[in-house]
Amino acid sequence: MIKTFTQTDLVRYLYREITEEESREIDRALLCDNELKALFNELRCMLDEIDAADLQPSPVTVQNILSYSRNLQERQR
């Protein structure tokens, strides 16, 4: 019998946060279940896009944080 896997299970699988036994079960399920395989591929693409994203705060955000920090330091004096 093949276990039903959730989206969370697949994310854990992608991040290698599962046991070896769970990994084998998911591997088997991916071979047999086309819907699960499609969901897995979609999640993998999303993960690739997240990893490729250039995530940097805007200059305004950096200045706001620095200003806040300076204000805190001045109040503590």
All heavy atoms as a GROMACS GRO file, in nm:
protein
  640
    1MET      N    1   0.083  -0.119   0.000
    1MET     CA    2   0.000   0.000   0.000
    1MET      C    3   0.088   0.125   0.000
    1MET      O    4   0.183   0.135   0.076
    1MET     CB    5  -0.089  -0.001   0.124
    1MET     CG    6  -0.181   0.118   0.130
    1MET     SD    7  -0.288   0.105   0.274
    1MET     CE    8  -0.259   0.263   0.346
    2ILE      N    9   0.055   0.220  -0.085
    2ILE     CA   10   0.131   0.344  -0.093
    2ILE      C   11   0.065   0.449  -0.005
    2ILE      O   12  -0.056   0.471  -0.012
    2ILE     CB   13   0.140   0.394  -0.239
    2ILE    CG1   14   0.222   0.294  -0.321
    2ILE    CG2   15   0.204   0.532  -0.245
    2ILE    CD1   16   0.232   0.329  -0.467
    3LYS      N   17   0.145   0.510   0.079
    3LYS     CA   18   0.097   0.613   0.170
    3LYS      C   19   0.062   0.740   0.091
    3LYS      O   20   0.121   0.768  -0.013
    3LYS     CB   21   0.208   0.643   0.271
    3LYS     CG   22   0.176   0.751   0.368
    3LYS     CD   23   0.294   0.777   0.461
    3LYS     CE   24   0.267   0.901   0.542
    3LYS     NZ   25   0.379   0.942   0.622
    4THR      N   26  -0.034   0.817   0.142
    4THR     CA   27  -0.069   0.945   0.083
    4THR      C   28   0.024   1.052   0.140
    4THR      O   29   0.040   1.061   0.262
    4THR     CB   30  -0.215   0.981   0.114
    4THR    OG1   31  -0.299   0.879   0.064
    4THR    CG2   32  -0.253   1.114   0.052
    5PHE      N   33   0.086   1.129   0.053
    5PHE     CA   34   0.179   1.232   0.098
    5PHE      C   35   0.119   1.370   0.075
    5PHE      O   36   0.047   1.393  -0.020
    5PHE     CB   37   0.312   1.219   0.024
    5PHE     CG   38   0.387   1.095   0.061
    5PHE    CD1   39   0.381   0.983  -0.021
    5PHE    CD2   40   0.458   1.088   0.178
    5PHE    CE1   41   0.447   0.867   0.013
    5PHE    CE2   42   0.525   0.972   0.213
    5PHE     CZ   43   0.520   0.862   0.131
    6THR      N   44   0.154   1.460   0.165
    6THR     CA   45   0.105   1.597   0.158
    6THR      C   46   0.208   1.688   0.093
    6THR      O   47   0.323   1.649   0.072
    6THR     CB   48   0.075   1.651   0.300
    6THR    OG1   49   0.199   1.659   0.372
    6THR    CG2   50  -0.023   1.562   0.374
    7GLN      N   51   0.164   1.810   0.067
    7GLN     CA   52   0.255   1.911   0.015
    7GLN      C   53   0.370   1.934   0.113
    7GLN      O   54   0.486   1.950   0.072
    7GLN     CB   55   0.176   2.039  -0.008
    7GLN     CG   56   0.246   2.143  -0.088
    7GLN     CD   57   0.154   2.259  -0.122
    7GLN    OE1   58   0.067   2.297  -0.042
    7GLN    NE2   59   0.171   2.316  -0.238
    8THR      N   60   0.340   1.932   0.241
    8THR     CA   61   0.442   1.950   0.344
    8THR      C   62   0.546   1.838   0.338
    8THR      O   63   0.666   1.863   0.351
    8THR     CB   64   0.377   1.955   0.484
    8THR    OG1   65   0.284   2.063   0.487
    8THR    CG2   66   0.481   1.975   0.593
    9ASP      N   67   0.500   1.716   0.317
    9ASP     CA   68   0.593   1.603   0.303
    9ASP      C   69   0.689   1.626   0.186
    9ASP      O   70   0.808   1.599   0.196
    9ASP     CB   71   0.517   1.472   0.280
    9ASP     CG   72   0.434   1.429   0.400
    9ASP    OD1   73   0.476   1.454   0.515
    9ASP    OD2   74   0.325   1.372   0.377
   10LEU      N   75   0.634   1.675   0.076
   10LEU     CA   76   0.717   1.698  -0.042
   10LEU      C   77   0.818   1.811  -0.019
   10LEU      O   78   0.932   1.803  -0.065
   10LEU     CB   79   0.630   1.727  -0.165
   10LEU     CG   80   0.545   1.612  -0.214
   10LEU    CD1   81   0.457   1.655  -0.330
   10LEU    CD2   82   0.630   1.492  -0.252
   11VAL      N   83   0.778   1.914   0.052
   11VAL     CA   84   0.871   2.023   0.083
   11VAL      C   85   0.983   1.970   0.172
   11VAL      O   86   1.101   2.000   0.150
   11VAL     CB   87   0.797   2.142   0.148
   11VAL    CG1   88   0.895   2.244   0.203
   11VAL    CG2   89   0.702   2.207   0.049
   12ARG      N   90   0.946   1.891   0.272
   12ARG     CA   91   1.048   1.831   0.358
   12ARG      C   92   1.142   1.742   0.276
   12ARG      O   93   1.263   1.740   0.299
   12ARG     CB   94   0.982   1.750   0.469
   12ARG     CG   95   0.913   1.837   0.574
   12ARG     CD   96   0.843   1.757   0.685
   12ARG     NE   97   0.927   1.656   0.741
   12ARG     CZ   98   0.896   1.524   0.742
   12ARG    NH1   99   0.783   1.480   0.691
   12ARG    NH2  100   0.979   1.438   0.796
   13TYR      N  101   1.087   1.671   0.180
   13TYR     CA  102   1.166   1.585   0.091
   13TYR      C  103   1.264   1.670   0.009
   13TYR      O  104   1.382   1.636  -0.002
   13TYR     CB  105   1.070   1.508   0.000
   13TYR     CG  106   1.134   1.419  -0.103
   13TYR    CD1  107   1.180   1.292  -0.069
   13TYR    CD2  108   1.146   1.460  -0.235
   13TYR    CE1  109   1.236   1.209  -0.165
   13TYR    CE2  110   1.201   1.377  -0.332
   13TYR     CZ  111   1.246   1.251  -0.295
   13TYR     OH  112   1.302   1.169  -0.391
   14LEU      N  113   1.215   1.780  -0.045
   14LEU     CA  114   1.301   1.868  -0.125
   14LEU      C  115   1.415   1.926  -0.042
   14LEU      O  116   1.526   1.943  -0.092
   14LEU     CB  117   1.218   1.981  -0.186
   14LEU     CG  118   1.133   1.943  -0.305
   14LEU    CD1  119   1.031   2.052  -0.335
   14LEU    CD2  120   1.220   1.916  -0.426
   15TYR      N  121   1.387   1.957   0.084
   15TYR     CA  122   1.490   2.013   0.172
   15TYR      C  123   1.568   1.904   0.245
   15TYR      O  124   1.651   1.935   0.331
   15TYR     CB  125   1.426   2.109   0.273
   15TYR     CG  126   1.398   2.245   0.215
   15TYR    CD1  127   1.268   2.283   0.180
   15TYR    CD2  128   1.501   2.338   0.197
   15TYR    CE1  129   1.243   2.409   0.128
   15TYR    CE2  130   1.476   2.462   0.145
   15TYR     CZ  131   1.346   2.498   0.110
   15TYR     OH  132   1.321   2.622   0.058
   16ARG      N  133   1.541   1.779   0.214
   16ARG     CA  134   1.609   1.664   0.274
   16ARG      C  135   1.596   1.663   0.427
   16ARG      O  136   1.692   1.642   0.499
   16ARG     CB  137   1.756   1.661   0.232
   16ARG     CG  138   1.772   1.639   0.084
   16ARG     CD  139   1.918   1.630   0.045
   16ARG     NE  140   1.930   1.607  -0.098
   16ARG     CZ  141   1.953   1.703  -0.186
   16ARG    NH1  142   1.964   1.827  -0.148
   16ARG    NH2  143   1.965   1.674  -0.315
   17GLU      N  144   1.473   1.690   0.472
   17GLU     CA  145   1.444   1.693   0.616
   17GLU      C  146   1.357   1.574   0.655
   17GLU      O  147   1.269   1.585   0.739
   17GLU     CB  148   1.374   1.824   0.652
   17GLU     CG  149   1.460   1.946   0.631
   17GLU     CD  150   1.387   2.076   0.659
   17GLU    OE1  151   1.264   2.076   0.672
   17GLU    OE2  152   1.456   2.179   0.668
   18ILE      N  153   1.382   1.460   0.592
   18ILE     CA  154   1.304   1.340   0.619
   18ILE      C  155   1.399   1.224   0.645
   18ILE      O  156   1.519   1.231   0.616
   18ILE     CB  157   1.210   1.306   0.502
   18ILE    CG1  158   1.288   1.285   0.372
   18ILE    CG2  159   1.104   1.413   0.484
   18ILE    CD1  160   1.203   1.240   0.256
   19THR      N  161   1.343   1.117   0.698
   19THR     CA  162   1.423   0.998   0.723
   19THR      C  163   1.449   0.924   0.591
   19THR      O  164   1.383   0.950   0.489
   19THR     CB  165   1.350   0.903   0.819
   19THR    OG1  166   1.231   0.854   0.754
   19THR    CG2  167   1.315   0.973   0.950
   20GLU      N  168   1.541   0.831   0.595
   20GLU     CA  169   1.570   0.750   0.476
   20GLU      C  170   1.448   0.669   0.435
   20GLU      O  171   1.420   0.653   0.316
   20GLU     CB  172   1.689   0.659   0.501
   20GLU     CG  173   1.821   0.731   0.506
   20GLU     CD  174   1.937   0.635   0.528
   20GLU    OE1  175   1.933   0.522   0.475
   20GLU    OE2  176   2.030   0.676   0.598
   21GLU      N  177   1.375   0.617   0.534
   21GLU     CA  178   1.256   0.538   0.504
   21GLU      C  179   1.150   0.623   0.436
   21GLU      O  180   1.090   0.582   0.335
   21GLU     CB  181   1.199   0.476   0.632
   21GLU     CG  182   1.080   0.388   0.607
   21GLU     CD  183   1.025   0.325   0.733
   21GLU    OE1  184   1.099   0.314   0.832
   21GLU    OE2  185   0.908   0.287   0.730
   22GLU      N  186   1.127   0.745   0.488
   22GLU     CA  187   1.030   0.835   0.424
   22GLU      C  188   1.074   0.868   0.283
   22GLU      O  189   0.991   0.875   0.191
   22GLU     CB  190   1.017   0.965   0.504
   22GLU     CG  191   0.941   0.952   0.634
   22GLU     CD  192   0.943   1.082   0.713
   22GLU    OE1  193   1.053   1.138   0.734
   22GLU    OE2  194   0.835   1.126   0.754
   23SER      N  195   1.202   0.889   0.264
   23SER     CA  196   1.255   0.920   0.131
   23SER      C  197   1.227   0.807   0.032
   23SER      O  198   1.183   0.831  -0.081
   23SER     CB  199   1.404   0.947   0.140
   23SER     OG  200   1.458   0.979   0.014
   24ARG      N  201   1.248   0.684   0.076
   24ARG     CA  202   1.220   0.569  -0.012
   24ARG      C  203   1.071   0.560  -0.045
   24ARG      O  204   1.034   0.531  -0.159
   24ARG     CB  205   1.268   0.440   0.054
   24ARG     CG  206   1.420   0.422   0.050
   24ARG     CD  207   1.459   0.282   0.093
   24ARG     NE  208   1.421   0.254   0.231
   24ARG     CZ  209   1.496   0.279   0.338
   24ARG    NH1  210   1.614   0.334   0.322
   24ARG    NH2  211   1.454   0.248   0.459
   25GLU      N  212   0.986   0.586   0.056
   25GLU     CA  213   0.841   0.581   0.033
   25GLU      C  214   0.797   0.689  -0.067
   25GLU      O  215   0.716   0.662  -0.156
   25GLU     CB  216   0.766   0.600   0.165
   25GLU     CG  217   0.777   0.482   0.258
   25GLU     CD  218   0.712   0.507   0.394
   25GLU    OE1  219   0.670   0.621   0.421
   25GLU    OE2  220   0.704   0.412   0.472
   26ILE      N  221   0.852   0.808  -0.052
   26ILE     CA  222   0.818   0.916  -0.145
   26ILE      C  223   0.870   0.885  -0.285
   26ILE      O  224   0.801   0.907  -0.385
   26ILE     CB  225   0.867   1.052  -0.093
   26ILE    CG1  226   0.787   1.092   0.031
   26ILE    CG2  227   0.855   1.160  -0.201
   26ILE    CD1  228   0.835   1.218   0.101
   27ASP      N  229   0.991   0.831  -0.293
   27ASP     CA  230   1.046   0.792  -0.424
   27ASP      C  231   0.952   0.694  -0.494
   27ASP      O  232   0.922   0.710  -0.613
   27ASP     CB  233   1.183   0.726  -0.407
   27ASP     CG  234   1.294   0.824  -0.373
   27ASP    OD1  235   1.277   0.945  -0.398
   27ASP    OD2  236   1.398   0.778  -0.320
   28ARG      N  237   0.903   0.595  -0.420
   28ARG     CA  238   0.810   0.497  -0.479
   28ARG      C  239   0.680   0.563  -0.522
   28ARG      O  240   0.628   0.537  -0.629
   28ARG     CB  241   0.781   0.385  -0.378
   28ARG     CG  242   0.884   0.274  -0.377
   28ARG     CD  243   0.832   0.155  -0.298
   28ARG     NE  244   0.808   0.192  -0.158
   28ARG     CZ  245   0.893   0.167  -0.058
   28ARG    NH1  246   1.006   0.104  -0.081
   28ARG    NH2  247   0.864   0.204   0.065
   29ALA      N  248   0.629   0.650  -0.435
   29ALA     CA  249   0.502   0.717  -0.465
   29ALA      C  250   0.516   0.806  -0.588
   29ALA      O  251   0.423   0.813  -0.670
   29ALA     CB  252   0.456   0.799  -0.344
   30LEU      N  253   0.629   0.872  -0.603
   30LEU     CA  254   0.649   0.960  -0.720
   30LEU      C  255   0.652   0.881  -0.849
   30LEU      O  256   0.614   0.932  -0.955
   30LEU     CB  257   0.778   1.041  -0.703
   30LEU     CG  258   0.774   1.152  -0.598
   30LEU    CD1  259   0.914   1.210  -0.576
   30LEU    CD2  260   0.676   1.261  -0.637
   31LEU      N  261   0.695   0.756  -0.842
   31LEU     CA  262   0.698   0.672  -0.962
   31LEU      C  263   0.557   0.628  -1.003
   31LEU      O  264   0.531   0.607  -1.122
   31LEU     CB  265   0.785   0.549  -0.938
   31LEU     CG  266   0.934   0.573  -0.926
   31LEU    CD1  267   1.005   0.444  -0.886
   31LEU    CD2  268   0.991   0.626  -1.057
   32CYS      N  269   0.467   0.615  -0.906
   32CYS     CA  270   0.334   0.559  -0.932
   32CYS      C  271   0.223   0.663  -0.945
   32CYS      O  272   0.122   0.635  -1.008
   32CYS     CB  273   0.296   0.463  -0.819
   32CYS     SG  274   0.411   0.326  -0.799
   33ASP      N  275   0.240   0.777  -0.884
   33ASP     CA  276   0.131   0.875  -0.873
   33ASP      C  277   0.163   0.999  -0.956
   33ASP      O  278   0.246   1.081  -0.918
   33ASP     CB  279   0.111   0.912  -0.726
   33ASP     CG  280  -0.010   1.000  -0.701
   33ASP    OD1  281  -0.054   1.070  -0.795
   33ASP    OD2  282  -0.056   1.002  -0.586
   34ASN      N  283   0.097   1.010  -1.071
   34ASN     CA  284   0.125   1.123  -1.161
   34ASN      C  285   0.087   1.257  -1.101
   34ASN      O  286   0.153   1.358  -1.126
   34ASN     CB  287   0.053   1.103  -1.294
   34ASN     CG  288   0.114   0.991  -1.375
   34ASN    OD1  289   0.232   0.959  -1.360
   34ASN    ND2  290   0.035   0.929  -1.460
   35GLU      N  291  -0.021   1.262  -1.023
   35GLU     CA  292  -0.061   1.388  -0.959
   35GLU      C  293   0.043   1.432  -0.856
   35GLU      O  294   0.077   1.550  -0.847
   35GLU     CB  295  -0.198   1.373  -0.891
   35GLU     CG  296  -0.313   1.371  -0.989
   35GLU     CD  297  -0.447   1.364  -0.918
   35GLU    OE1  298  -0.463   1.428  -0.813
   35GLU    OE2  299  -0.535   1.295  -0.970
   36LEU      N  300   0.092   1.337  -0.779
   36LEU     CA  301   0.196   1.368  -0.680
   36LEU      C  302   0.323   1.415  -0.751
   36LEU      O  303   0.387   1.511  -0.708
   36LEU     CB  304   0.226   1.245  -0.594
   36LEU     CG  305   0.322   1.266  -0.479
   36LEU    CD1  306   0.259   1.357  -0.372
   36LEU    CD2  307   0.363   1.133  -0.416
   37LYS      N  308   0.357   1.350  -0.861
   37LYS     CA  309   0.476   1.389  -0.938
   37LYS      C  310   0.460   1.531  -0.994
   37LYS      O  311   0.555   1.610  -0.991
   37LYS     CB  312   0.497   1.288  -1.053
   37LYS     CG  313   0.618   1.316  -1.137
   37LYS     CD  314   0.746   1.289  -1.063
   37LYS     CE  315   0.864   1.298  -1.159
   37LYS     NZ  316   0.991   1.276  -1.092
   38ALA      N  317   0.341   1.565  -1.041
   38ALA     CA  318   0.316   1.700  -1.093
   38ALA      C  319   0.329   1.804  -0.982
   38ALA      O  320   0.390   1.909  -1.002
   38ALA     CB  321   0.178   1.708  -1.156
   39LEU      N  322   0.274   1.773  -0.865
   39LEU     CA  323   0.287   1.864  -0.751
   39LEU      C  324   0.432   1.878  -0.710
   39LEU      O  325   0.481   1.988  -0.685
   39LEU     CB  326   0.203   1.813  -0.633
   39LEU     CG  327   0.212   1.893  -0.503
   39LEU    CD1  328   0.171   2.038  -0.524
   39LEU    CD2  329   0.129   1.826  -0.395
   40PHE      N  330   0.504   1.767  -0.708
   40PHE     CA  331   0.648   1.769  -0.674
   40PHE      C  332   0.724   1.858  -0.773
   40PHE      O  333   0.806   1.942  -0.731
   40PHE     CB  334   0.703   1.627  -0.676
   40PHE     CG  335   0.852   1.622  -0.661
   40PHE    CD1  336   0.912   1.642  -0.538
   40PHE    CD2  337   0.932   1.599  -0.771
   40PHE    CE1  338   1.050   1.638  -0.524
   40PHE    CE2  339   1.070   1.595  -0.759
   40PHE     CZ  340   1.129   1.615  -0.635
   41ASN      N  341   0.698   1.842  -0.901
   41ASN     CA  342   0.768   1.923  -1.002
   41ASN      C  343   0.736   2.072  -0.985
   41ASN      O  344   0.824   2.157  -1.001
   41ASN     CB  345   0.733   1.875  -1.142
   41ASN     CG  346   0.798   1.743  -1.175
   41ASN    OD1  347   0.901   1.707  -1.120
   41ASN    ND2  348   0.735   1.668  -1.264
   42GLU      N  349   0.611   2.102  -0.954
   42GLU     CA  350   0.571   2.241  -0.932
   42GLU      C  351   0.644   2.300  -0.811
   42GLU      O  352   0.697   2.412  -0.816
   42GLU     CB  353   0.420   2.247  -0.911
   42GLU     CG  354   0.364   2.386  -0.901
   42GLU     CD  355   0.213   2.385  -0.885
   42GLU    OE1  356   0.147   2.292  -0.935
   42GLU    OE2  357   0.162   2.479  -0.823
   43LEU      N  358   0.650   2.222  -0.703
   43LEU     CA  359   0.721   2.269  -0.583
   43LEU      C  360   0.870   2.287  -0.609
   43LEU      O  361   0.932   2.382  -0.561
   43LEU     CB  362   0.698   2.171  -0.467
   43LEU     CG  363   0.559   2.168  -0.409
   43LEU    CD1  364   0.545   2.051  -0.312
   43LEU    CD2  365   0.526   2.299  -0.340
   44ARG      N  366   0.927   2.194  -0.684
   44ARG     CA  367   1.070   2.204  -0.716
   44ARG      C  368   1.099   2.328  -0.799
   44ARG      O  369   1.198   2.398  -0.776
   44ARG     CB  370   1.117   2.078  -0.788
   44ARG     CG  371   1.269   2.076  -0.807
   44ARG     CD  372   1.318   1.948  -0.863
   44ARG     NE  373   1.244   1.916  -0.985
   44ARG     CZ  374   1.245   1.798  -1.043
   44ARG    NH1  375   1.314   1.700  -0.992
   44ARG    NH2  376   1.177   1.777  -1.154
   45CYS      N  377   1.012   2.360  -0.894
   45CYS     CA  378   1.029   2.482  -0.975
   45CYS      C  379   1.020   2.606  -0.888
   45CYS      O  380   1.098   2.700  -0.903
   45CYS     CB  381   0.925   2.487  -1.086
   45CYS     SG  382   0.956   2.372  -1.220
   46MET      N  383   0.923   2.606  -0.795
   46MET     CA  384   0.910   2.720  -0.704
   46MET      C  385   1.035   2.737  -0.620
   46MET      O  386   1.084   2.849  -0.601
   46MET     CB  387   0.788   2.702  -0.613
   46MET     CG  388   0.658   2.732  -0.678
   46MET     SD  389   0.528   2.732  -0.553
   46MET     CE  390   0.423   2.605  -0.617
   47LEU      N  391   1.087   2.626  -0.569
   47LEU     CA  392   1.208   2.632  -0.488
   47LEU      C  393   1.326   2.686  -0.569
   47LEU      O  394   1.403   2.768  -0.520
   47LEU     CB  395   1.241   2.493  -0.434
   47LEU     CG  396   1.363   2.480  -0.346
   47LEU    CD1  397   1.350   2.566  -0.220
   47LEU    CD2  398   1.386   2.335  -0.308
   48ASP      N  399   1.336   2.643  -0.694
   48ASP     CA  400   1.443   2.694  -0.782
   48ASP      C  401   1.429   2.844  -0.803
   48ASP      O  402   1.528   2.917  -0.802
   48ASP     CB  403   1.441   2.621  -0.916
   48ASP     CG  404   1.484   2.475  -0.906
   48ASP    OD1  405   1.545   2.437  -0.802
   48ASP    OD2  406   1.455   2.399  -1.000
   49GLU      N  407   1.305   2.891  -0.821
   49GLU     CA  408   1.282   3.035  -0.839
   49GLU      C  409   1.316   3.113  -0.713
   49GLU      O  410   1.374   3.221  -0.720
   49GLU     CB  411   1.137   3.060  -0.879
   49GLU     CG  412   1.105   3.016  -1.020
   49GLU     CD  413   0.958   3.032  -1.055
   49GLU    OE1  414   0.886   3.104  -0.984
   49GLU    OE2  415   0.916   2.972  -1.156
   50ILE      N  416   1.281   3.059  -0.598
   50ILE     CA  417   1.314   3.125  -0.471
   50ILE      C  418   1.465   3.134  -0.454
   50ILE      O  419   1.519   3.237  -0.416
   50ILE     CB  420   1.249   3.051  -0.352
   50ILE    CG1  421   1.098   3.071  -0.354
   50ILE    CG2  422   1.308   3.098  -0.219
   50ILE    CD1  423   1.023   2.983  -0.257
   51ASP      N  424   1.533   3.023  -0.482
   51ASP     CA  425   1.679   3.021  -0.468
   51ASP      C  426   1.747   3.119  -0.565
   51ASP      O  427   1.851   3.176  -0.533
   51ASP     CB  428   1.733   2.880  -0.492
   51ASP     CG  429   1.700   2.784  -0.378
   51ASP    OD1  430   1.666   2.832  -0.268
   51ASP    OD2  431   1.709   2.662  -0.400
   52ALA      N  432   1.688   3.139  -0.681
   52ALA     CA  433   1.747   3.227  -0.781
   52ALA      C  434   1.713   3.375  -0.759
   52ALA      O  435   1.775   3.462  -0.817
   52ALA     CB  436   1.702   3.185  -0.921
   53ALA      N  437   1.614   3.400  -0.675
   53ALA     CA  438   1.569   3.538  -0.653
   53ALA      C  439   1.679   3.620  -0.585
   53ALA      O  440   1.749   3.573  -0.498
   53ALA     CB  441   1.443   3.540  -0.568
   54ASP      N  442   1.689   3.744  -0.629
   54ASP     CA  443   1.785   3.837  -0.570
   54ASP      C  444   1.710   3.917  -0.464
   54ASP      O  445   1.642   4.015  -0.496
   54ASP     CB  446   1.842   3.929  -0.678
   54ASP     CG  447   1.950   4.020  -0.624
   54ASP    OD1  448   2.012   3.987  -0.521
   54ASP    OD2  449   1.974   4.126  -0.686
   55LEU      N  450   1.718   3.871  -0.342
   55LEU     CA  451   1.641   3.931  -0.234
   55LEU      C  452   1.729   4.030  -0.157
   55LEU      O  453   1.817   3.990  -0.082
   55LEU     CB  454   1.589   3.822  -0.140
   55LEU     CG  455   1.504   3.714  -0.206
   55LEU    CD1  456   1.468   3.605  -0.106
   55LEU    CD2  457   1.378   3.774  -0.264
   56GLN      N  458   1.703   4.156  -0.178
   56GLN     CA  459   1.775   4.262  -0.109
   56GLN      C  460   1.676   4.370  -0.069
   56GLN      O  461   1.586   4.403  -0.146
   56GLN     CB  462   1.883   4.323  -0.200
   56GLN     CG  463   1.991   4.226  -0.238
   56GLN     CD  464   2.096   4.294  -0.325
   56GLN    OE1  465   2.096   4.414  -0.343
   56GLN    NE2  466   2.185   4.214  -0.380
   57PRO      N  467   1.696   4.426   0.051
   57PRO     CA  468   1.606   4.535   0.090
   57PRO      C  469   1.634   4.659   0.006
   57PRO      O  470   1.745   4.680  -0.043
   57PRO     CB  471   1.642   4.558   0.237
   57PRO     CG  472   1.782   4.510   0.250
   57PRO     CD  473   1.796   4.397   0.152
   58SER      N  474   1.532   4.742  -0.007
   58SER     CA  475   1.551   4.866  -0.081
   58SER      C  476   1.638   4.960   0.001
   58SER      O  477   1.647   4.948   0.123
   58SER     CB  478   1.415   4.931  -0.108
   58SER     OG  479   1.361   4.981   0.014
   59PRO      N  480   1.703   5.056  -0.063
   59PRO     CA  481   1.784   5.154   0.010
   59PRO      C  482   1.703   5.229   0.116
   59PRO      O  483   1.754   5.260   0.224
   59PRO     CB  484   1.835   5.248  -0.099
   59PRO     CG  485   1.834   5.165  -0.223
   59PRO     CD  486   1.716   5.073  -0.209
   60VAL      N  487   1.577   5.257   0.087
   60VAL     CA  488   1.491   5.327   0.184
   60VAL      C  489   1.474   5.241   0.309
   60VAL      O  490   1.480   5.292   0.422
   60VAL     CB  491   1.355   5.362   0.120
   60VAL    CG1  492   1.257   5.414   0.223
   60VAL    CG2  493   1.372   5.461   0.006
   61THR      N  494   1.454   5.112   0.291
   61THR     CA  495   1.437   5.022   0.405
   61THR      C  496   1.564   5.019   0.490
   61THR      O  497   1.557   5.025   0.614
   61THR     CB  498   1.402   4.880   0.357
   61THR    OG1  499   1.281   4.885   0.283
   61THR    CG2  500   1.387   4.784   0.473
   62VAL      N  501   1.679   5.012   0.426
   62VAL     CA  502   1.806   5.011   0.500
   62VAL      C  503   1.821   5.141   0.579
   62VAL      O  504   1.858   5.140   0.697
   62VAL     CB  505   1.924   4.991   0.404
   62VAL    CG1  506   2.057   5.009   0.477
   62VAL    CG2  507   1.918   4.853   0.338
   63GLN      N  508   1.789   5.254   0.517
   63GLN     CA  509   1.801   5.382   0.587
   63GLN      C  510   1.704   5.390   0.705
   63GLN      O  511   1.739   5.443   0.811
   63GLN     CB  512   1.777   5.499   0.490
   63GLN     CG  513   1.892   5.523   0.396
   63GLN     CD  514   2.025   5.541   0.469
   63GLN    OE1  515   2.034   5.615   0.566
   63GLN    NE2  516   2.126   5.468   0.424
   64ASN      N  517   1.585   5.339   0.689
   64ASN     CA  518   1.488   5.338   0.799
   64ASN      C  519   1.539   5.256   0.917
   64ASN      O  520   1.526   5.296   1.033
   64ASN     CB  521   1.352   5.285   0.753
   64ASN     CG  522   1.278   5.383   0.666
   64ASN    OD1  523   1.304   5.502   0.668
   64ASN    ND2  524   1.183   5.332   0.589
   65ILE      N  525   1.598   5.143   0.889
   65ILE     CA  526   1.652   5.058   0.996
   65ILE      C  527   1.768   5.128   1.066
   65ILE      O  528   1.776   5.129   1.189
   65ILE     CB  529   1.695   4.921   0.940
   65ILE    CG1  530   1.573   4.842   0.894
   65ILE    CG2  531   1.776   4.842   1.043
   65ILE    CD1  532   1.604   4.718   0.813
   66LEU      N  533   1.857   5.188   0.989
   66LEU     CA  534   1.971   5.258   1.048
   66LEU      C  535   1.926   5.378   1.132
   66LEU      O  536   1.978   5.402   1.242
   66LEU     CB  537   2.069   5.303   0.939
   66LEU     CG  538   2.143   5.190   0.867
   66LEU    CD1  539   2.224   5.246   0.750
   66LEU    CD2  540   2.232   5.113   0.963
   67SER      N  541   1.827   5.450   1.082
   67SER     CA  542   1.773   5.564   1.158
   67SER      C  543   1.710   5.517   1.289
   67SER      O  544   1.731   5.578   1.394
   67SER     CB  545   1.669   5.641   1.076
   67SER     OG  546   1.729   5.701   0.965
   68TYR      N  547   1.635   5.413   1.283
   68TYR     CA  548   1.572   5.357   1.403
   68TYR      C  549   1.679   5.316   1.505
   68TYR      O  550   1.668   5.344   1.624
   68TYR     CB  551   1.485   5.238   1.365
   68TYR     CG  552   1.418   5.172   1.482
   68TYR    CD1  553   1.304   5.228   1.540
   68TYR    CD2  554   1.468   5.053   1.536
   68TYR    CE1  555   1.242   5.169   1.648
   68TYR    CE2  556   1.406   4.993   1.644
   68TYR     CZ  557   1.293   5.051   1.699
   68TYR     OH  558   1.232   4.992   1.806
   69SER      N  559   1.783   5.251   1.455
   69SER     CA  560   1.891   5.207   1.542
   69SER      C  561   1.961   5.326   1.608
   69SER      O  562   1.990   5.325   1.728
   69SER     CB  563   1.992   5.125   1.462
   69SER     OG  564   2.099   5.085   1.543
   70ARG      N  565   1.988   5.432   1.530
   70ARG     CA  566   2.052   5.552   1.586
   70ARG      C  567   1.963   5.615   1.694
   70ARG      O  568   2.011   5.657   1.799
   70ARG     CB  569   2.080   5.653   1.476
   70ARG     CG  570   2.206   5.624   1.397
   70ARG     CD  571   2.257   5.740   1.318
   70ARG     NE  572   2.210   5.772   1.187
   70ARG     CZ  573   2.189   5.694   1.081
   70ARG    NH1  574   2.200   5.572   1.085
   70ARG    NH2  575   2.154   5.738   0.967
   71ASN      N  576   1.833   5.621   1.666
   71ASN     CA  577   1.740   5.678   1.764
   71ASN      C  578   1.739   5.598   1.894
   71ASN      O  579   1.733   5.655   2.003
   71ASN     CB  580   1.598   5.687   1.707
   71ASN     CG  581   1.585   5.796   1.604
   71ASN    OD1  582   1.663   5.891   1.603
   71ASN    ND2  583   1.489   5.781   1.514
   72LEU      N  584   1.745   5.468   1.884
   72LEU     CA  585   1.750   5.384   2.004
   72LEU      C  586   1.877   5.411   2.084
   72LEU      O  587   1.873   5.419   2.207
   72LEU     CB  588   1.744   5.236   1.967
   72LEU     CG  589   1.608   5.178   1.933
   72LEU    CD1  590   1.621   5.030   1.895
   72LEU    CD2  591   1.512   5.192   2.050
   73GLN      N  592   1.988   5.422   2.014
   73GLN     CA  593   2.116   5.447   2.083
   73GLN      C  594   2.112   5.583   2.154
   73GLN      O  595   2.162   5.596   2.266
   73GLN     CB  596   2.232   5.443   1.982
   73GLN     CG  597   2.265   5.304   1.938
   73GLN     CD  598   2.377   5.302   1.834
   73GLN    OE1  599   2.406   5.402   1.770
   73GLN    NE2  600   2.440   5.186   1.818
   74GLU      N  601   2.055   5.683   2.089
   74GLU     CA  602   2.049   5.816   2.150
   74GLU      C  603   1.961   5.815   2.274
   74GLU      O  604   1.992   5.882   2.373
   74GLU     CB  605   1.998   5.919   2.047
   74GLU     CG  606   2.098   5.948   1.939
   74GLU     CD  607   2.043   6.038   1.829
   74GLU    OE1  608   1.930   6.089   1.844
   74GLU    OE2  609   2.114   6.056   1.728
   75ARG      N  610   1.852   5.741   2.272
   75ARG     CA  611   1.764   5.734   2.387
   75ARG      C  612   1.828   5.662   2.504
   75ARG      O  613   1.797   5.690   2.619
   75ARG     CB  614   1.634   5.662   2.351
   75ARG     CG  615   1.537   5.752   2.279
   75ARG     CD  616   1.402   5.685   2.267
   75ARG     NE  617   1.377   5.662   2.126
   75ARG     CZ  618   1.299   5.570   2.077
   75ARG    NH1  619   1.235   5.488   2.156
   75ARG    NH2  620   1.282   5.559   1.948
   76GLN      N  621   1.918   5.569   2.476
   76GLN     CA  622   1.981   5.493   2.582
   76GLN      C  623   2.094   5.567   2.650
   76GLN      O  624   2.141   5.528   2.754
   76GLN     CB  625   2.031   5.359   2.528
   76GLN     CG  626   1.918   5.266   2.489
   76GLN     CD  627   1.969   5.137   2.425
   76GLN    OE1  628   2.087   5.123   2.396
   76GLN    NE2  629   1.877   5.045   2.402
   77ARG      N  630   2.138   5.678   2.594
   77ARG     CA  631   2.249   5.756   2.653
   77ARG      C  632   2.204   5.836   2.768
   77ARG      O  633   2.112   5.874   2.811
   77ARG     CB  634   2.309   5.849   2.548
   77ARG     CG  635   2.384   5.771   2.444
   77ARG     CD  636   2.446   5.868   2.347
   77ARG     NE  637   2.495   5.791   2.231
   77ARG     CZ  638   2.542   5.847   2.124
   77ARG    NH1  639   2.550   5.976   2.112
   77ARG    NH2  640   2.584   5.775   2.025
   0.00000   0.00000   0.00000
